[in-house]
Amino acid sequence: MSRTVPASILTALAQENVEQFLALEMLFDSGPVRLWTGYGERTIDGEVYTGAGELLNIEGLEEVADLSAKALTVSLSGMPAEIVSLALQEPYQRRKARILYGVTGSSDYVEVFSGKMNKMTIEDSPESGTVSLLVDSKLVELDRASNRRYTSESQKSRHPDDTFFDYVAGLQDADIIWGRKSA
């Protein structure tokens, strides 16, 4: 997928030493969780991202030329037991997540992945736990079957005042004259 890279990032990438980072934003019901692959805090677009350093791992991030649906796995290791229990209780499926790419010394960034959280796996040991989250790209939604039906009841569950489908049954046997004068 083609995207525009800000000039400040291109300039930084041309330097001899470049410090790159990835930032992860996950939008849960209780509030956003923002992490980045460095240490300390980093502000991106006025939002504070907490440094996770080596504990944050993002796998499967790749650029493709076609419109194939991709997924990536985000892992956070060394989690204390109270964070693992929070991960068990928080609803996460189909919540938005995105990955940003940036370089230190520039306030600009590029969104390299955007999708929805799908499946969380928790590996808990006596010392610490690892939480892995599968994030599907937006294109995966197109492969999912819709639970919507083209019926009056289904339409009214979303839009109570819409009466469009109330007239479908009457149109089935209607003689509709199109493009010529009626007799």
N, CA, C and O of each residue as an XYZ file, in Angstrom:
732
protein
N       0.846     -1.166      0.000
C       0.000      0.000      0.000
C       0.894      1.232      0.000
O       1.834      1.328      0.789
N       0.604      2.143     -0.861
C       1.391      3.354     -0.973
C       0.953      4.347      0.103
O      -0.240      4.522      0.352
N       1.917      4.983      0.726
C       1.596      6.004      1.719
C       2.634      7.107      1.645
O       3.750      6.902      1.169
N       2.255      8.256      2.113
C       3.145      9.405      2.109
C       3.973      9.409      3.390
O       3.437      9.318      4.494
N       5.275      9.514      3.223
C       6.185      9.574      4.369
C       6.619     11.029      4.526
O       7.117     11.630      3.574
N       6.438     11.599      5.712
C       6.825     12.998      5.925
C       8.312     13.228      5.646
O       9.144     12.342      5.843
N       8.622     14.440      5.183
C       9.994     14.789      4.821
C      10.951     14.671      6.007
O      12.113     14.307      5.826
N      10.476     14.974      7.221
C      11.367     14.890      8.392
C      11.798     13.447      8.662
O      12.919     13.215      9.113
N      10.933     12.490      8.395
C      11.310     11.078      8.570
C      12.289     10.662      7.484
O      13.267      9.970      7.766
N      12.037     11.077      6.242
C      12.961     10.750      5.148
C      14.341     11.340      5.397
O      15.350     10.691      5.121
N      14.397     12.555      5.912
C      15.677     13.189      6.238
C      16.382     12.415      7.349
O      17.587     12.175      7.267
N      15.648     12.024      8.380
C      16.240     11.272      9.489
C      16.741      9.906      9.029
O      17.775      9.434      9.504
N      16.020      9.269      8.110
C      16.440      7.954      7.615
C      17.711      8.026      6.770
O      18.406      7.023      6.612
N      18.017      9.201      6.230
C      19.230      9.363      5.431
C      20.469      9.550      6.311
O      21.589      9.497      5.803
N      20.294      9.764      7.604
C      21.419      9.957      8.525
C      22.137      8.631      8.774
O      21.606      7.556      8.498
N      23.348      8.735      9.300
C      24.147      7.539      9.567
C      23.563      6.704     10.709
O      23.500      5.478     10.615
N      23.137      7.368     11.785
C      22.534      6.673     12.921
C      21.058      7.053     13.014
O      20.704      8.227     13.114
N      20.221      6.043     12.979
C      18.777      6.270     13.021
C      18.193      5.432     14.145
O      18.440      4.228     14.217
N      17.422      6.059     15.019
C      16.709      5.332     16.066
C      15.237      5.285     15.685
O      14.528      6.289     15.760
N      14.797      4.116     15.281
C      13.415      3.920     14.862
C      12.593      3.389     16.032
O      13.137      2.804     16.969
N      11.285      3.596     15.969
C      10.407      3.036     16.986
C       9.049      2.723     16.382
O       8.661      3.265     15.347
N       8.343      1.833     17.060
C       6.949      1.535     16.741
C       6.109      1.915     17.945
O       6.526      1.728     19.088
N       4.941      2.441     17.691
C       4.008      2.801     18.757
C       2.707      2.049     18.517
O       2.242      1.935     17.383
N       2.135      1.544     19.582
C       0.914      0.745     19.528
C      -0.183      1.456     20.288
O       0.012      1.867     21.432
N      -1.336      1.604     19.658
C      -2.504      2.188     20.319
C      -3.649      1.184     20.242
O      -4.043      0.768     19.153
N      -4.180      0.796     21.395
C      -5.309     -0.133     21.472
C      -6.447      0.577     22.196
O      -6.264      1.071     23.309
N      -7.609      0.631     21.577
C      -8.735      1.359     22.135
C      -9.704      0.389     22.804
O     -10.563     -0.199     22.147
N      -9.558      0.232     24.110
C     -10.447     -0.618     24.903
C     -11.636      0.211     25.376
O     -11.611      1.439     25.294
N     -12.680     -0.459     25.872
C     -13.852      0.239     26.392
C     -13.505      1.096     27.601
O     -14.039      2.193     27.759
N     -12.611      0.601     28.453
C     -12.252      1.327     29.673
C     -11.273      2.469     29.406
O     -11.013      3.282     30.292
N     -10.734      2.533     28.203
C      -9.800      3.596     27.848
C      -8.683      3.062     26.973
O      -8.475      1.852     26.891
N      -7.965      3.963     26.320
C      -6.893      3.519     25.421
C      -5.656      3.041     26.173
O      -5.356      3.509     27.272
N      -4.947      2.099     25.558
C      -3.642      1.658     26.038
C      -2.660      2.015     24.936
O      -2.806      1.576     23.796
N      -1.655      2.816     25.284
C      -0.679      3.279     24.306
C       0.720      2.902     24.783
O       1.148      3.296     25.868
N       1.424      2.137     23.957
C       2.775      1.669     24.280
C       3.694      1.974     23.104
O       3.241      2.111     21.967
N       4.983      2.077     23.389
C       5.954      2.207     22.306
C       7.176      1.375     22.631
O       7.359      0.963     23.776
N       8.013      1.121     21.640
C       9.121      0.180     21.774
C      10.372      0.781     22.403
O      11.439      0.169     22.356
N      10.261      1.948     22.981
C      11.398      2.571     23.671
C      11.171      2.586     25.168
O      10.370      1.820     25.701
N      11.905      3.490     25.847
C      11.831      3.591     27.299
C      11.343      4.977     27.691
O      11.606      5.953     26.987
N      10.641      5.067     28.797
C      10.103      6.338     29.242
C       8.792      6.642     28.530
O       8.126      5.751     28.003
N       8.445      7.905     28.528
C       7.202      8.312     27.877
C       7.509      9.065     26.597
O       8.517      9.766     26.507
N       6.642      8.921     25.608
C       6.769      9.615     24.326
C       5.399     10.182     23.994
O       4.388      9.494     24.134
N       5.362     11.422     23.560
C       4.113     12.074     23.180
C       4.003     12.098     21.663
O       4.890     12.601     20.972
N       2.902     11.547     21.151
C       2.613     11.539     19.722
C       1.217     12.114     19.543
O       0.242     11.589     20.082
N       1.132     13.191     18.788
C      -0.148     13.874     18.548
C      -0.870     14.219     19.848
O      -2.095     14.127     19.923
N      -0.124     14.611     20.855
C      -0.720     15.015     22.123
C      -1.106     13.860     23.033
O      -1.608     14.094     24.132
N      -0.889     12.635     22.615
C      -1.198     11.451     23.419
C       0.101     10.868     23.968
O       1.109     10.809     23.264
N       0.071     10.442     25.221
C       1.266      9.914     25.882
C       1.323      8.398     25.705
O       0.371      7.686     26.025
N       2.446      7.920     25.194
C       2.706      6.491     25.021
C       3.730      6.065     26.062
O       4.737      6.743     26.264
N       3.473      4.950     26.717
C       4.358      4.428     27.756
C       5.379      3.494     27.121
O       5.033      2.654     26.290
N       6.616      3.643     27.510
C       7.678      2.809     26.965
C       7.625      1.390     27.506
O       7.538      1.181     28.716
N       7.678      0.432     26.618
C       7.679     -0.973     27.009
C       9.010     -1.636     26.668
O       9.263     -2.766     27.088
N       9.858     -0.949     25.914
C      11.188     -1.459     25.590
C      11.161     -2.826     24.943
O      10.402     -3.077     24.007
N      12.005     -3.705     25.460
C      12.148     -5.061     24.918
C      10.950     -5.955     25.242
O      10.817     -7.041     24.677
N      10.083     -5.508     26.144
C       8.937     -6.328     26.540
C       7.837     -6.342     25.486
O       7.003     -7.247     25.471
N       7.828     -5.340     24.600
C       6.829     -5.241     23.539
C       7.398     -5.832     22.268
O       8.474     -5.438     21.819
N       6.673     -6.786     21.683
C       7.102     -7.437     20.452
C       5.947     -7.406     19.455
O       4.817     -7.759     19.794
N       6.232     -6.987     18.237
C       5.218     -6.935     17.176
C       5.710     -7.812     16.036
O       6.757     -7.543     15.447
N       4.951     -8.866     15.722
C       5.323     -9.815     14.674
C       4.299     -9.779     13.546
O       3.107     -9.588     13.782
N       4.776     -9.965     12.319
C       3.881    -10.064     11.174
C       3.628     -8.744     10.475
O       2.764     -8.665      9.601
N       4.358     -7.716     10.840
C       4.177     -6.406     10.220
C       4.933     -6.404      8.897
O       6.164     -6.399      8.871
N       4.185     -6.408      7.805
C       4.813     -6.417      6.491
C       3.977     -5.599      5.523
O       2.758     -5.492      5.658
N       4.654     -5.032      4.556
C       4.008     -4.230      3.529
C       3.749     -5.135      2.329
O       4.656     -5.824      1.864
N       2.515     -5.135      1.829
C       2.168     -5.951      0.673
C       1.624     -5.046     -0.425
O       1.060     -3.987     -0.149
N       1.798     -5.471     -1.666
C       1.359     -4.670     -2.807
C      -0.095     -4.954     -3.181
O      -0.734     -4.136     -3.844
N      -0.615     -6.094     -2.766
C      -1.992     -6.438     -3.126
C      -2.942     -6.106     -1.975
O      -2.520     -5.577     -0.946
N      -4.188     -6.410     -2.150
C      -5.193     -6.131     -1.127
C      -5.485     -7.364     -0.282
O      -6.641     -7.646      0.033
N      -4.449     -8.091      0.083
C      -4.653     -9.273      0.909
C      -4.856     -8.874      2.368
O      -4.265     -7.912      2.859
N      -5.697     -9.631      3.033
C      -5.991     -9.375      4.450
C      -4.865     -9.956      5.299
O      -4.573    -11.149      5.221
N      -4.248     -9.125      6.094
C      -3.128     -9.549      6.936
C      -3.488     -9.404      8.407
O      -4.434     -8.708      8.777
N      -2.711    -10.076      9.219
C      -2.869     -9.972     10.665
C      -1.478     -9.892     11.273
O      -0.499    -10.333     10.672
N      -1.401     -9.329     12.460
C      -0.135     -9.314     13.176
C      -0.384     -9.685     14.622
O      -1.514     -9.630     15.108
N       0.680    -10.063     15.303
C       0.598    -10.458     16.699
C       1.419     -9.501     17.538
O       2.594     -9.255     17.266
N       0.780     -8.969     18.559
C       1.433     -8.075     19.513
C       1.594     -8.849     20.812
O       0.617     -9.370     21.349
N       2.821     -8.929     21.321
C       3.084     -9.638     22.576
C       3.705     -8.689     23.581
O       4.581     -7.888     23.255
N       3.234     -8.798     24.793
C       3.785     -8.009     25.893
C       4.146     -8.985     27.002
O       3.269     -9.617     27.590
N       5.435     -9.105     27.286
C       5.874    -10.084     28.278
C       6.273     -9.381     29.572
O       6.420     -8.159     29.618
N       6.444    -10.190     30.628
C       6.830     -9.657     31.926
C       5.705     -8.943     32.636
O       5.948     -8.030     33.426
N       4.479     -9.346     32.367
C       3.313     -8.676     32.942
C       3.060     -9.168     34.358
O       3.086    -10.377     34.591
N       2.813     -8.265     35.323
C       2.434     -8.697     36.659
C       1.039     -9.318     36.664
O       0.257     -9.108     35.736
N       0.734    -10.078     37.703
C      -0.525    -10.826     37.776
C      -1.753     -9.926     37.698
O      -2.760    -10.329     37.115
N      -1.704     -8.717     38.267
C      -2.881     -7.840     38.232
C      -3.182     -7.346     36.815
O      -4.344     -7.131     36.473
N      -2.155     -7.165     35.993
C      -2.381     -6.759     34.600
C      -2.945     -7.934     33.808
O      -3.818     -7.747     32.961
N      -2.459     -9.134     34.075
C      -2.977    -10.323     33.397
C      -4.457    -10.513     33.738
O      -5.247    -10.860     32.859
N      -4.842    -10.292     34.989
C      -6.248    -10.440     35.355
C      -7.103     -9.370     34.691
O      -8.252     -9.634     34.336
N      -6.564     -8.167     34.516
C      -7.282     -7.119     33.797
C      -7.494     -7.520     32.340
O      -8.552     -7.265     31.765
N      -6.485     -8.145     31.753
C      -6.602     -8.594     30.370
C      -7.685     -9.665     30.231
O      -8.335     -9.756     29.190
N      -7.880    -10.462     31.257
C      -8.925    -11.484     31.224
C     -10.328    -10.884     31.316
O     -11.276    -11.451     30.773
N     -10.470     -9.761     31.985
C     -11.788     -9.179     32.241
C     -12.225     -8.158     31.196
O     -13.424     -7.952     31.012
N     -11.304     -7.529     30.525
C     -11.623     -6.440     29.597
C     -12.129     -6.976     28.255
O     -11.472     -7.828     27.655
N     -13.286     -6.496     27.769
C     -13.721     -6.890     26.429
C     -12.788     -6.252     25.389
O     -12.509     -5.055     25.455
N     -12.318     -7.038     24.452
C     -11.328     -6.539     23.505
C     -11.676     -6.823     22.047
O     -11.229     -6.098     21.159
N     -12.458     -7.854     21.789
C     -12.688     -8.240     20.401
C     -13.362     -7.126     19.613
O     -14.300     -6.478     20.077
N     -12.844     -6.927     18.396
C     -13.333     -5.933     17.434
C     -13.119     -4.491     17.902
O     -13.755     -3.569     17.392
N     -12.216     -4.300     18.878
C     -11.835     -2.946     19.274
C     -10.665     -2.524     18.387
O      -9.885     -3.370     17.950
N     -10.538     -1.252     18.124
C      -9.537     -0.746     17.190
C      -8.128     -0.773     17.783
O      -7.922     -0.576     18.981
N      -7.175     -1.024     16.896
C      -5.752     -0.975     17.241
C      -4.997     -0.453     16.024
O      -5.396     -0.681     14.882
N      -3.903      0.249     16.288
C      -3.083      0.727     15.173
C      -1.624      0.776     15.584
O      -1.294      0.892     16.764
N      -0.754      0.684     14.583
C       0.686      0.709     14.774
C       1.235      1.928     14.032
O       0.924      2.152     12.862
N       2.042      2.697     14.724
C       2.669      3.876     14.137
C       4.173      3.644     14.046
O       4.760      2.983     14.903
N       4.790      4.190     13.003
C       6.236      4.110     12.825
C       6.796      5.527     12.909
O       6.238      6.464     12.337
N       7.894      5.668     13.620
C       8.533      6.970     13.712
C      10.016      6.833     13.979
O      10.533      5.736     14.188
N      10.677      7.955     13.968
C      12.102      8.000     14.293
C      12.294      9.060     15.366
O      11.585     10.065     15.395
N      13.266      8.825     16.253
C      13.530      9.818     17.295
C      14.103     11.068     16.642
O      14.836     10.988     15.656
N      13.765     12.203     17.194
C      14.204     13.465     16.620
C      13.180     14.074     15.684
O      13.370     15.191     15.203
N      12.093     13.356     15.415
C      11.032     13.870     14.556
C       9.694     13.660     15.255
O       9.453     12.612     15.855
N       8.842     14.649     15.173
C       7.515     14.502     15.785
C       6.523     13.867     14.823
O       5.391     13.567     15.204
N       6.937     13.661     13.584
C       6.058     13.041     12.590
C       6.057     11.527     12.743
O       6.964     10.954     13.347
N       5.048     10.895     12.200
C       4.926      9.433     12.231
C       4.160      8.983     10.992
O       3.570      9.790     10.274
N       4.188      7.677     10.764
C       3.438      7.065      9.675
C       2.629      5.921     10.269
O       3.177      5.083     10.985
N       1.343      5.877      9.982
C       0.519      4.739     10.417
C       0.793      3.584      9.466
O       0.485      3.666      8.277
N       1.375      2.505      9.991
C       1.756      1.373      9.142
C       0.779      0.209      9.227
O       0.825     -0.698      8.396
N      -0.096      0.223     10.211
C      -1.084     -0.846     10.328
C      -2.267     -0.332     11.134
O      -2.111      0.408     12.105
N      -3.447     -0.742     10.705
C      -4.662     -0.404     11.430
C      -5.610     -1.589     11.308
O      -5.768     -2.159     10.229
N      -6.230     -1.949     12.404
C      -7.142     -3.088     12.361
C      -7.926     -3.220     13.645
O      -8.066     -2.273     14.419
N      -8.436     -4.430     13.851
C      -9.247     -4.696     15.038
C      -8.687     -5.892     15.789
O      -8.212     -6.860     15.195
N      -8.757     -5.798     17.112
C      -8.266     -6.874     17.962
C      -9.177     -8.082     17.831
O     -10.400     -7.946     17.781
N      -8.573     -9.273     17.773
C      -9.360    -10.466     17.520
C      -9.238    -11.506     18.627
O     -10.237    -11.860     19.253
N      -8.041    -11.993     18.873
C      -7.865    -13.115     19.800
C      -6.710    -12.832     20.751
O      -5.619    -12.448     20.328
N      -6.965    -13.027     22.048
C      -5.934    -12.801     23.058
C      -5.546    -14.135     23.686
O      -6.400    -14.938     24.062
N      -4.245    -14.348     23.789
C      -3.714    -15.544     24.423
C      -2.863    -15.112     25.610
O      -2.038    -14.205     25.502
N      -3.077    -15.776     26.747
C      -2.337    -15.427     27.957
C      -1.558    -16.640     28.433
O      -2.127    -17.706     28.669
N      -0.253    -16.466     28.569
C       0.609    -17.496     29.122
C       1.070    -16.987     30.482
O       1.792    -15.995     30.576
N       0.646    -17.676     31.527
C       0.939    -17.219     32.884
C       1.871    -18.200     33.567
O       1.621    -19.405     33.592
N       2.946    -17.669     34.120
C       3.885    -18.486     34.889
C       4.041    -17.843     36.268
O       3.589    -16.716     36.472
N       4.672    -18.536     37.214
C       4.817    -17.962     38.553
C       5.587    -16.642     38.567
O       5.321    -15.786     39.411
N       6.527    -16.466     37.656
C       7.338    -15.248     37.645
C       6.626    -14.081     36.969
O       6.573    -12.976     37.509
N       6.087    -14.333     35.801
C       5.435    -13.269     35.029
C       4.528    -13.902     33.979
O       4.469    -15.124     33.843
N       3.840    -13.065     33.258
C       2.941    -13.544     32.219
C       3.216    -12.854     30.897
O       3.811    -11.777     30.849
N       2.771    -13.495     29.825
C       2.877    -12.930     28.492
C       1.483    -12.866     27.896
O       0.758    -13.860     27.874
N       1.120    -11.698     27.417
C      -0.168    -11.504     26.765
C       0.107    -11.295     25.286
O       0.841    -10.383     24.907
N      -0.490    -12.154     24.440
C      -0.354    -12.033     22.987
C      -1.716    -11.710     22.408
O      -2.726    -12.296     22.798
N      -1.735    -10.781     21.482
C      -2.981    -10.315     20.891
C      -2.875    -10.360     19.381
O      -1.955     -9.785     18.799
N      -3.818    -11.043     18.745
C      -3.883    -11.091     17.292
C      -4.726     -9.912     16.824
O      -5.858     -9.730     17.274
N      -4.171     -9.117     15.924
C      -4.865     -7.948     15.383
C      -5.039     -8.161     13.884
O      -4.059     -8.319     13.155
N      -6.289     -8.163     13.428
C      -6.607     -8.352     12.016
C      -6.699     -7.009     11.314
O      -7.146     -6.021     11.896
N      -6.271     -6.981     10.056
C      -6.386     -5.744      9.296
C      -7.848     -5.467      8.976
O      -8.709     -6.330      9.148
N      -8.110     -4.274      8.517
C      -9.477     -3.878      8.189
C     -10.072     -4.746      7.085
O     -11.290     -4.910      7.017
N      -9.230     -5.300      6.225
C      -9.719     -6.111      5.114
C     -10.301     -7.450      5.557
O     -11.063     -8.065      4.812
N      -9.956     -7.908      6.753
C     -10.503     -9.161      7.267
C     -12.011     -9.034      7.455
O     -12.742    -10.013      7.303
N     -12.479     -7.828      7.785
C     -13.917     -7.589      7.958
C     -14.697     -7.930      6.688
O     -15.851     -8.353      6.757
N     -14.063     -7.744      5.533
C     -14.750     -8.028      4.277
C     -14.962     -9.521      4.067
O     -15.871     -9.919      3.338
N     -14.139    -10.348      4.694
C     -14.278    -11.800      4.570
C     -15.317    -12.377      5.525
O     -15.760    -13.512      5.344
N     -15.703    -11.623      6.524
C     -16.665    -12.112      7.505
C     -18.081    -12.020      6.965
O     -18.444    -11.058      6.287
N     -18.866    -13.028      7.274
C     -20.265    -13.019      6.863
C     -21.044    -12.014      7.710
O     -20.831    -11.898      8.917
N     -21.933    -11.308      7.064
C     -22.766    -10.349      7.770
C     -23.954    -11.075      8.388
O     -24.536    -11.961      7.761
N     -24.313    -10.711      9.598
C     -25.473    -11.304     10.243
C     -26.741    -10.531      9.926
O     -27.811    -10.848     10.446
N     -26.631     -9.540      9.094
C     -27.792     -8.749      8.703
C     -28.573     -9.465      7.612
O     -28.001    -10.134      6.751
N     -29.866     -9.314      7.666
C     -30.755     -9.868      6.650
C     -31.495     -8.715      6.000
O     -31.691     -7.663      6.608
N     -31.897     -8.922      4.779
C     -32.651     -7.891      4.068
C     -34.132     -8.079      4.347
O     -34.913     -8.412      3.456
N     -34.500     -7.859      5.596
C     -35.893     -7.971      6.019
C     -36.282     -6.698      6.755
O     -35.430     -5.927      7.199
N     -37.579     -6.498      6.872
C     -38.087     -5.322      7.569
C     -37.659     -5.343      9.035
O     -37.303     -4.302      9.587
N     -37.690     -6.518      9.672
C     -37.332     -6.629     11.087
C     -35.853     -6.292     11.314
O     -35.510     -5.587     12.263
N     -34.991     -6.800     10.443
C     -33.563     -6.534     10.585
C     -33.270     -5.042     10.384
O     -32.467     -4.459     11.112
N     -33.918     -4.439      9.406
C     -33.701     -3.016      9.158
C     -34.217     -2.165     10.320
O     -33.570     -1.194     10.711
N     -35.361     -2.521     10.864
C     -35.943     -1.734     11.961
C     -35.161     -1.905     13.267
O     -35.263     -1.058     14.154
N     -34.388     -2.977     13.400
C     -33.556     -3.120     14.593
C     -32.447     -2.067     14.608
O     -31.974     -1.676     15.675
N     -32.035     -1.613     13.433
C     -31.017     -0.570     13.340
C     -31.616      0.825     13.189
O     -31.127      1.793     13.770
N     -32.690      0.908     12.394
C     -33.333      2.198     12.101
C     -34.837      2.025     12.287
O     -35.528      1.656     11.338
N     -35.360      2.280     13.479
C     -36.764      1.984     13.801
C     -37.788      2.697     12.916
O     -38.890      2.181     12.731
N     -37.460      3.852     12.372
C     -38.428      4.608     11.577
C     -38.372      4.282     10.089
O     -39.172      4.814      9.320
N     -37.458      3.429      9.666
C     -37.303      3.116      8.249
C     -38.330      2.056      7.838
O     -38.371      0.970      8.415
N     -39.153      2.377      6.843
C     -40.206      1.448      6.390
C     -39.937      0.906      4.995
O     -40.842      0.348      4.375
N     -38.737      1.052      4.491
C     -38.416      0.631      3.125
C     -38.779     -0.827      2.862
O     -39.455     -1.122      1.876
N     -38.350     -1.730      3.712
C     -38.569     -3.162      3.470
C     -40.021     -3.589      3.701
O     -40.375     -4.724      3.383
N     -40.861     -2.722      4.238
C     -42.287     -3.053      4.397
C     -42.973     -3.219      3.046
O     -44.003     -3.887      2.959
N     -42.427     -2.629      2.000
C     -43.060     -2.626      0.681
C     -42.495     -3.684     -0.261
O     -42.975     -3.807     -1.388
N     -41.517     -4.434      0.152
C     -40.876     -5.415     -0.728
C     -41.845     -6.520     -1.141
O     -41.877     -6.893     -2.314
N     -42.630     -7.047     -0.216
C     -43.558     -8.135     -0.538
C     -44.561     -7.701     -1.604
O     -44.919     -8.503     -2.466
N     -45.016     -6.464     -1.565
C     -45.968     -5.981     -2.548
C     -45.359     -5.760     -3.920
O     -46.079     -5.713     -4.918
N     -44.043     -5.624     -3.981
C     -43.377     -5.401     -5.260
C     -43.075     -6.689     -6.015
O     -42.761     -6.634     -7.205
N     -43.158     -7.827     -5.372
C     -42.762     -9.083     -6.010
C     -43.595     -9.413     -7.233
O     -43.048     -9.865     -8.239
N     -44.892     -9.204     -7.179
C     -45.761     -9.537     -8.302
C     -46.224     -8.303     -9.066
O     -47.115     -8.400     -9.909
N     -45.641     -7.162     -8.789
C     -46.065     -5.925     -9.449
C     -45.575     -5.894    -10.882
O     -44.460     -6.325    -11.173
N     -46.407     -5.383    -11.778
C     -46.050     -5.216    -13.179
C     -45.507     -3.803    -13.319
O     -46.269     -2.837    -13.272
N     -44.218     -3.676    -13.488
C     -43.593     -2.380    -13.570
C     -43.233     -2.110    -15.019
O     -42.464     -2.855    -15.627
N     -43.785     -1.051    -15.563
C     -43.539     -0.694    -16.960
C     -42.405      0.327    -16.975
O     -42.466      1.377    -16.335
N     -41.394     -0.019    -17.716
C     -40.188      0.810    -17.721
C     -39.790      1.090    -19.156
O     -39.558      0.157    -19.925
N     -39.709      2.330    -19.522
C     -39.199      2.701    -20.855
C     -40.241      2.680    -21.952
O     -39.886      2.893    -23.111
N     -41.500      2.438    -21.654
C     -42.551      2.525    -22.676
C     -43.818      3.032    -22.022
O     -43.958      3.026    -20.799
N     -44.722      3.462    -22.850
C     -45.981      3.979    -22.336
C     -46.824      2.842    -21.815
O     -46.816      1.737    -22.357
N     -47.557      3.131    -20.748
C     -48.427      2.097    -20.195
C     -49.680      1.976    -21.039
O     -50.124      2.937    -21.667
N     -50.230      0.801    -21.042
C     -51.419      0.554    -21.873
C     -52.680      0.944    -21.178
O     -53.765      0.800    -21.741
